[in-house]
Amino acid sequence: MKFIEIAGNLQIGITNEELLLLAKVKGAISHIFKNQLDEREKEVARQMVNKGILFRKKIDGKTCFMYDGLADFGGFY
């Protein structure tokens, strides 16, 4: 497990699985649609929304996940 720093210098634990999904979401231009994720990635994305790392939004009636832009993912501890 690694720790990342998000807004307000809050440190949150992130698993390797979450780190891989984060790279996938961050690699997309601005968001990734839920239907582009497999079932496990959908569950991990939901957990990351609960942690405040990602957020969920509807675009054209489709659910997508977006990186909140406030977290510093270069600073792992």
Phi and psi restraints in degrees (range 20) as a CNS / XPLOR table:
assign (resid 1 and name C) (resid 2 and name N)
       (resid 2 and name CA) (resid 2 and name C) 1.0 -117.0 20.0 2
assign (resid 2 and name N) (resid 2 and name CA)
       (resid 2 and name C) (resid 3 and name N) 1.0 166.1 20.0 2
assign (resid 2 and name C) (resid 3 and name N)
       (resid 3 and name CA) (resid 3 and name C) 1.0 -119.9 20.0 2
assign (resid 3 and name N) (resid 3 and name CA)
       (resid 3 and name C) (resid 4 and name N) 1.0 139.1 20.0 2
assign (resid 3 and name C) (resid 4 and name N)
       (resid 4 and name CA) (resid 4 and name C) 1.0 -118.9 20.0 2
assign (resid 4 and name N) (resid 4 and name CA)
       (resid 4 and name C) (resid 5 and name N) 1.0 157.3 20.0 2
assign (resid 4 and name C) (resid 5 and name N)
       (resid 5 and name CA) (resid 5 and name C) 1.0 -106.6 20.0 2
assign (resid 5 and name N) (resid 5 and name CA)
       (resid 5 and name C) (resid 6 and name N) 1.0 127.3 20.0 2
assign (resid 5 and name C) (resid 6 and name N)
       (resid 6 and name CA) (resid 6 and name C) 1.0 -115.6 20.0 2
assign (resid 6 and name N) (resid 6 and name CA)
       (resid 6 and name C) (resid 7 and name N) 1.0 -174.9 20.0 2
assign (resid 6 and name C) (resid 7 and name N)
       (resid 7 and name CA) (resid 7 and name C) 1.0 -44.9 20.0 2
assign (resid 7 and name N) (resid 7 and name CA)
       (resid 7 and name C) (resid 8 and name N) 1.0 139.3 20.0 2
assign (resid 7 and name C) (resid 8 and name N)
       (resid 8 and name CA) (resid 8 and name C) 1.0 76.2 20.0 2
assign (resid 8 and name N) (resid 8 and name CA)
       (resid 8 and name C) (resid 9 and name N) 1.0 20.9 20.0 2
assign (resid 8 and name C) (resid 9 and name N)
       (resid 9 and name CA) (resid 9 and name C) 1.0 59.5 20.0 2
assign (resid 9 and name N) (resid 9 and name CA)
       (resid 9 and name C) (resid 10 and name N) 1.0 27.2 20.0 2
assign (resid 9 and name C) (resid 10 and name N)
       (resid 10 and name CA) (resid 10 and name C) 1.0 -81.4 20.0 2
assign (resid 10 and name N) (resid 10 and name CA)
       (resid 10 and name C) (resid 11 and name N) 1.0 128.1 20.0 2
assign (resid 10 and name C) (resid 11 and name N)
       (resid 11 and name CA) (resid 11 and name C) 1.0 -101.0 20.0 2
assign (resid 11 and name N) (resid 11 and name CA)
       (resid 11 and name C) (resid 12 and name N) 1.0 131.9 20.0 2
assign (resid 11 and name C) (resid 12 and name N)
       (resid 12 and name CA) (resid 12 and name C) 1.0 -126.6 20.0 2
assign (resid 12 and name N) (resid 12 and name CA)
       (resid 12 and name C) (resid 13 and name N) 1.0 137.3 20.0 2
assign (resid 12 and name C) (resid 13 and name N)
       (resid 13 and name CA) (resid 13 and name C) 1.0 -72.9 20.0 2
assign (resid 13 and name N) (resid 13 and name CA)
       (resid 13 and name C) (resid 14 and name N) 1.0 141.2 20.0 2
assign (resid 13 and name C) (resid 14 and name N)
       (resid 14 and name CA) (resid 14 and name C) 1.0 -137.5 20.0 2
assign (resid 14 and name N) (resid 14 and name CA)
       (resid 14 and name C) (resid 15 and name N) 1.0 131.8 20.0 2
assign (resid 14 and name C) (resid 15 and name N)
       (resid 15 and name CA) (resid 15 and name C) 1.0 -81.4 20.0 2
assign (resid 15 and name N) (resid 15 and name CA)
       (resid 15 and name C) (resid 16 and name N) 1.0 166.8 20.0 2
assign (resid 15 and name C) (resid 16 and name N)
       (resid 16 and name CA) (resid 16 and name C) 1.0 -62.0 20.0 2
assign (resid 16 and name N) (resid 16 and name CA)
       (resid 16 and name C) (resid 17 and name N) 1.0 -36.6 20.0 2
assign (resid 16 and name C) (resid 17 and name N)
       (resid 17 and name CA) (resid 17 and name C) 1.0 -63.6 20.0 2
assign (resid 17 and name N) (resid 17 and name CA)
       (resid 17 and name C) (resid 18 and name N) 1.0 -42.5 20.0 2
assign (resid 17 and name C) (resid 18 and name N)
       (resid 18 and name CA) (resid 18 and name C) 1.0 -66.7 20.0 2
assign (resid 18 and name N) (resid 18 and name CA)
       (resid 18 and name C) (resid 19 and name N) 1.0 -37.4 20.0 2
assign (resid 18 and name C) (resid 19 and name N)
       (resid 19 and name CA) (resid 19 and name C) 1.0 -61.6 20.0 2
assign (resid 19 and name N) (resid 19 and name CA)
       (resid 19 and name C) (resid 20 and name N) 1.0 -41.6 20.0 2
assign (resid 19 and name C) (resid 20 and name N)
       (resid 20 and name CA) (resid 20 and name C) 1.0 -64.3 20.0 2
assign (resid 20 and name N) (resid 20 and name CA)
       (resid 20 and name C) (resid 21 and name N) 1.0 -42.2 20.0 2
assign (resid 20 and name C) (resid 21 and name N)
       (resid 21 and name CA) (resid 21 and name C) 1.0 -67.0 20.0 2
assign (resid 21 and name N) (resid 21 and name CA)
       (resid 21 and name C) (resid 22 and name N) 1.0 -39.2 20.0 2
assign (resid 21 and name C) (resid 22 and name N)
       (resid 22 and name CA) (resid 22 and name C) 1.0 -60.2 20.0 2
assign (resid 22 and name N) (resid 22 and name CA)
       (resid 22 and name C) (resid 23 and name N) 1.0 -41.2 20.0 2
assign (resid 22 and name C) (resid 23 and name N)
       (resid 23 and name CA) (resid 23 and name C) 1.0 -62.9 20.0 2
assign (resid 23 and name N) (resid 23 and name CA)
       (resid 23 and name C) (resid 24 and name N) 1.0 -38.8 20.0 2
assign (resid 23 and name C) (resid 24 and name N)
       (resid 24 and name CA) (resid 24 and name C) 1.0 -65.2 20.0 2
assign (resid 24 and name N) (resid 24 and name CA)
       (resid 24 and name C) (resid 25 and name N) 1.0 -44.7 20.0 2
assign (resid 24 and name C) (resid 25 and name N)
       (resid 25 and name CA) (resid 25 and name C) 1.0 -68.5 20.0 2
assign (resid 25 and name N) (resid 25 and name CA)
       (resid 25 and name C) (resid 26 and name N) 1.0 -44.6 20.0 2
assign (resid 25 and name C) (resid 26 and name N)
       (resid 26 and name CA) (resid 26 and name C) 1.0 -66.5 20.0 2
assign (resid 26 and name N) (resid 26 and name CA)
       (resid 26 and name C) (resid 27 and name N) 1.0 -29.9 20.0 2
assign (resid 26 and name C) (resid 27 and name N)
       (resid 27 and name CA) (resid 27 and name C) 1.0 -72.5 20.0 2
assign (resid 27 and name N) (resid 27 and name CA)
       (resid 27 and name C) (resid 28 and name N) 1.0 -23.8 20.0 2
assign (resid 27 and name C) (resid 28 and name N)
       (resid 28 and name CA) (resid 28 and name C) 1.0 -70.4 20.0 2
assign (resid 28 and name N) (resid 28 and name CA)
       (resid 28 and name C) (resid 29 and name N) 1.0 158.2 20.0 2
assign (resid 28 and name C) (resid 29 and name N)
       (resid 29 and name CA) (resid 29 and name C) 1.0 -57.3 20.0 2
assign (resid 29 and name N) (resid 29 and name CA)
       (resid 29 and name C) (resid 30 and name N) 1.0 -56.3 20.0 2
assign (resid 29 and name C) (resid 30 and name N)
       (resid 30 and name CA) (resid 30 and name C) 1.0 -139.1 20.0 2
assign (resid 30 and name N) (resid 30 and name CA)
       (resid 30 and name C) (resid 31 and name N) 1.0 -17.5 20.0 2
assign (resid 30 and name C) (resid 31 and name N)
       (resid 31 and name CA) (resid 31 and name C) 1.0 -162.3 20.0 2
assign (resid 31 and name N) (resid 31 and name CA)
       (resid 31 and name C) (resid 32 and name N) 1.0 168.4 20.0 2
assign (resid 31 and name C) (resid 32 and name N)
       (resid 32 and name CA) (resid 32 and name C) 1.0 -132.9 20.0 2
assign (resid 32 and name N) (resid 32 and name CA)
       (resid 32 and name C) (resid 33 and name N) 1.0 133.2 20.0 2
assign (resid 32 and name C) (resid 33 and name N)
       (resid 33 and name CA) (resid 33 and name C) 1.0 -75.9 20.0 2
assign (resid 33 and name N) (resid 33 and name CA)
       (resid 33 and name C) (resid 34 and name N) 1.0 145.2 20.0 2
assign (resid 33 and name C) (resid 34 and name N)
       (resid 34 and name CA) (resid 34 and name C) 1.0 -56.0 20.0 2
assign (resid 34 and name N) (resid 34 and name CA)
       (resid 34 and name C) (resid 35 and name N) 1.0 -37.0 20.0 2
assign (resid 34 and name C) (resid 35 and name N)
       (resid 35 and name CA) (resid 35 and name C) 1.0 -71.6 20.0 2
assign (resid 35 and name N) (resid 35 and name CA)
       (resid 35 and name C) (resid 36 and name N) 1.0 -7.3 20.0 2
assign (resid 35 and name C) (resid 36 and name N)
       (resid 36 and name CA) (resid 36 and name C) 1.0 -87.8 20.0 2
assign (resid 36 and name N) (resid 36 and name CA)
       (resid 36 and name C) (resid 37 and name N) 1.0 -5.4 20.0 2
assign (resid 36 and name C) (resid 37 and name N)
       (resid 37 and name CA) (resid 37 and name C) 1.0 -104.5 20.0 2
assign (resid 37 and name N) (resid 37 and name CA)
       (resid 37 and name C) (resid 38 and name N) 1.0 148.2 20.0 2
assign (resid 37 and name C) (resid 38 and name N)
       (resid 38 and name CA) (resid 38 and name C) 1.0 -79.9 20.0 2
assign (resid 38 and name N) (resid 38 and name CA)
       (resid 38 and name C) (resid 39 and name N) 1.0 176.1 20.0 2
assign (resid 38 and name C) (resid 39 and name N)
       (resid 39 and name CA) (resid 39 and name C) 1.0 -60.2 20.0 2
assign (resid 39 and name N) (resid 39 and name CA)
       (resid 39 and name C) (resid 40 and name N) 1.0 -42.0 20.0 2
assign (resid 39 and name C) (resid 40 and name N)
       (resid 40 and name CA) (resid 40 and name C) 1.0 -66.6 20.0 2
assign (resid 40 and name N) (resid 40 and name CA)
       (resid 40 and name C) (resid 41 and name N) 1.0 -42.6 20.0 2
assign (resid 40 and name C) (resid 41 and name N)
       (resid 41 and name CA) (resid 41 and name C) 1.0 -62.6 20.0 2
assign (resid 41 and name N) (resid 41 and name CA)
       (resid 41 and name C) (resid 42 and name N) 1.0 -35.1 20.0 2
assign (resid 41 and name C) (resid 42 and name N)
       (resid 42 and name CA) (resid 42 and name C) 1.0 -62.5 20.0 2
assign (resid 42 and name N) (resid 42 and name CA)
       (resid 42 and name C) (resid 43 and name N) 1.0 -42.4 20.0 2
assign (resid 42 and name C) (resid 43 and name N)
       (resid 43 and name CA) (resid 43 and name C) 1.0 -67.1 20.0 2
assign (resid 43 and name N) (resid 43 and name CA)
       (resid 43 and name C) (resid 44 and name N) 1.0 -42.4 20.0 2
assign (resid 43 and name C) (resid 44 and name N)
       (resid 44 and name CA) (resid 44 and name C) 1.0 -63.7 20.0 2
assign (resid 44 and name N) (resid 44 and name CA)
       (resid 44 and name C) (resid 45 and name N) 1.0 -41.4 20.0 2
assign (resid 44 and name C) (resid 45 and name N)
       (resid 45 and name CA) (resid 45 and name C) 1.0 -61.8 20.0 2
assign (resid 45 and name N) (resid 45 and name CA)
       (resid 45 and name C) (resid 46 and name N) 1.0 -41.1 20.0 2
assign (resid 45 and name C) (resid 46 and name N)
       (resid 46 and name CA) (resid 46 and name C) 1.0 -61.2 20.0 2
assign (resid 46 and name N) (resid 46 and name CA)
       (resid 46 and name C) (resid 47 and name N) 1.0 -42.5 20.0 2
assign (resid 46 and name C) (resid 47 and name N)
       (resid 47 and name CA) (resid 47 and name C) 1.0 -64.8 20.0 2
assign (resid 47 and name N) (resid 47 and name CA)
       (resid 47 and name C) (resid 48 and name N) 1.0 -36.6 20.0 2
assign (resid 47 and name C) (resid 48 and name N)
       (resid 48 and name CA) (resid 48 and name C) 1.0 -70.6 20.0 2
assign (resid 48 and name N) (resid 48 and name CA)
       (resid 48 and name C) (resid 49 and name N) 1.0 -31.0 20.0 2
assign (resid 48 and name C) (resid 49 and name N)
       (resid 49 and name CA) (resid 49 and name C) 1.0 -64.5 20.0 2
assign (resid 49 and name N) (resid 49 and name CA)
       (resid 49 and name C) (resid 50 and name N) 1.0 -43.5 20.0 2
assign (resid 49 and name C) (resid 50 and name N)
       (resid 50 and name CA) (resid 50 and name C) 1.0 -63.1 20.0 2
assign (resid 50 and name N) (resid 50 and name CA)
       (resid 50 and name C) (resid 51 and name N) 1.0 -32.2 20.0 2
assign (resid 50 and name C) (resid 51 and name N)
       (resid 51 and name CA) (resid 51 and name C) 1.0 -79.0 20.0 2
assign (resid 51 and name N) (resid 51 and name CA)
       (resid 51 and name C) (resid 52 and name N) 1.0 -15.6 20.0 2
assign (resid 51 and name C) (resid 52 and name N)
       (resid 52 and name CA) (resid 52 and name C) 1.0 89.3 20.0 2
assign (resid 52 and name N) (resid 52 and name CA)
       (resid 52 and name C) (resid 53 and name N) 1.0 14.1 20.0 2
assign (resid 52 and name C) (resid 53 and name N)
       (resid 53 and name CA) (resid 53 and name C) 1.0 -86.0 20.0 2
assign (resid 53 and name N) (resid 53 and name CA)
       (resid 53 and name C) (resid 54 and name N) 1.0 -43.1 20.0 2
assign (resid 53 and name C) (resid 54 and name N)
       (resid 54 and name CA) (resid 54 and name C) 1.0 -114.7 20.0 2
assign (resid 54 and name N) (resid 54 and name CA)
       (resid 54 and name C) (resid 55 and name N) 1.0 164.5 20.0 2
assign (resid 54 and name C) (resid 55 and name N)
       (resid 55 and name CA) (resid 55 and name C) 1.0 -135.3 20.0 2
assign (resid 55 and name N) (resid 55 and name CA)
       (resid 55 and name C) (resid 56 and name N) 1.0 156.0 20.0 2
assign (resid 55 and name C) (resid 56 and name N)
       (resid 56 and name CA) (resid 56 and name C) 1.0 -102.3 20.0 2
assign (resid 56 and name N) (resid 56 and name CA)
       (resid 56 and name C) (resid 57 and name N) 1.0 141.8 20.0 2
assign (resid 56 and name C) (resid 57 and name N)
       (resid 57 and name CA) (resid 57 and name C) 1.0 -147.8 20.0 2
assign (resid 57 and name N) (resid 57 and name CA)
       (resid 57 and name C) (resid 58 and name N) 1.0 152.6 20.0 2
assign (resid 57 and name C) (resid 58 and name N)
       (resid 58 and name CA) (resid 58 and name C) 1.0 -99.9 20.0 2
assign (resid 58 and name N) (resid 58 and name CA)
       (resid 58 and name C) (resid 59 and name N) 1.0 128.1 20.0 2
assign (resid 58 and name C) (resid 59 and name N)
       (resid 59 and name CA) (resid 59 and name C) 1.0 -127.0 20.0 2
assign (resid 59 and name N) (resid 59 and name CA)
       (resid 59 and name C) (resid 60 and name N) 1.0 120.8 20.0 2
assign (resid 59 and name C) (resid 60 and name N)
       (resid 60 and name CA) (resid 60 and name C) 1.0 52.1 20.0 2
assign (resid 60 and name N) (resid 60 and name CA)
       (resid 60 and name C) (resid 61 and name N) 1.0 39.0 20.0 2
assign (resid 60 and name C) (resid 61 and name N)
       (resid 61 and name CA) (resid 61 and name C) 1.0 77.9 20.0 2
assign (resid 61 and name N) (resid 61 and name CA)
       (resid 61 and name C) (resid 62 and name N) 1.0 3.5 20.0 2
assign (resid 61 and name C) (resid 62 and name N)
       (resid 62 and name CA) (resid 62 and name C) 1.0 -111.5 20.0 2
assign (resid 62 and name N) (resid 62 and name CA)
       (resid 62 and name C) (resid 63 and name N) 1.0 139.8 20.0 2
assign (resid 62 and name C) (resid 63 and name N)
       (resid 63 and name CA) (resid 63 and name C) 1.0 -78.8 20.0 2
assign (resid 63 and name N) (resid 63 and name CA)
       (resid 63 and name C) (resid 64 and name N) 1.0 135.5 20.0 2
assign (resid 63 and name C) (resid 64 and name N)
       (resid 64 and name CA) (resid 64 and name C) 1.0 -135.5 20.0 2
assign (resid 64 and name N) (resid 64 and name CA)
       (resid 64 and name C) (resid 65 and name N) 1.0 163.0 20.0 2
assign (resid 64 and name C) (resid 65 and name N)
       (resid 65 and name CA) (resid 65 and name C) 1.0 -114.4 20.0 2
assign (resid 65 and name N) (resid 65 and name CA)
       (resid 65 and name C) (resid 66 and name N) 1.0 138.1 20.0 2
assign (resid 65 and name C) (resid 66 and name N)
       (resid 66 and name CA) (resid 66 and name C) 1.0 -129.4 20.0 2
assign (resid 66 and name N) (resid 66 and name CA)
       (resid 66 and name C) (resid 67 and name N) 1.0 146.1 20.0 2
assign (resid 66 and name C) (resid 67 and name N)
       (resid 67 and name CA) (resid 67 and name C) 1.0 -75.8 20.0 2
assign (resid 67 and name N) (resid 67 and name CA)
       (resid 67 and name C) (resid 68 and name N) 1.0 134.4 20.0 2
assign (resid 67 and name C) (resid 68 and name N)
       (resid 68 and name CA) (resid 68 and name C) 1.0 -73.6 20.0 2
assign (resid 68 and name N) (resid 68 and name CA)
       (resid 68 and name C) (resid 69 and name N) 1.0 -12.1 20.0 2
assign (resid 68 and name C) (resid 69 and name N)
       (resid 69 and name CA) (resid 69 and name C) 1.0 78.0 20.0 2
assign (resid 69 and name N) (resid 69 and name CA)
       (resid 69 and name C) (resid 70 and name N) 1.0 -6.3 20.0 2
assign (resid 69 and name C) (resid 70 and name N)
       (resid 70 and name CA) (resid 70 and name C) 1.0 -99.6 20.0 2
assign (resid 70 and name N) (resid 70 and name CA)
       (resid 70 and name C) (resid 71 and name N) 1.0 -19.1 20.0 2
assign (resid 70 and name C) (resid 71 and name N)
       (resid 71 and name CA) (resid 71 and name C) 1.0 -80.0 20.0 2
assign (resid 71 and name N) (resid 71 and name CA)
       (resid 71 and name C) (resid 72 and name N) 1.0 147.0 20.0 2
assign (resid 71 and name C) (resid 72 and name N)
       (resid 72 and name CA) (resid 72 and name C) 1.0 -102.4 20.0 2
assign (resid 72 and name N) (resid 72 and name CA)
       (resid 72 and name C) (resid 73 and name N) 1.0 96.7 20.0 2
assign (resid 72 and name C) (resid 73 and name N)
       (resid 73 and name CA) (resid 73 and name C) 1.0 -86.9 20.0 2
assign (resid 73 and name N) (resid 73 and name CA)
       (resid 73 and name C) (resid 74 and name N) 1.0 1.0 20.0 2
assign (resid 73 and name C) (resid 74 and name N)
       (resid 74 and name CA) (resid 74 and name C) 1.0 -84.2 20.0 2
assign (resid 74 and name N) (resid 74 and name CA)
       (resid 74 and name C) (resid 75 and name N) 1.0 -20.6 20.0 2
assign (resid 74 and name C) (resid 75 and name N)
       (resid 75 and name CA) (resid 75 and name C) 1.0 -98.5 20.0 2
assign (resid 75 and name N) (resid 75 and name CA)
       (resid 75 and name C) (resid 76 and name N) 1.0 79.6 20.0 2
assign (resid 75 and name C) (resid 76 and name N)
       (resid 76 and name CA) (resid 76 and name C) 1.0 -89.8 20.0 2
assign (resid 76 and name N) (resid 76 and name CA)
       (resid 76 and name C) (resid 77 and name N) 1.0 147.1 20.0 2
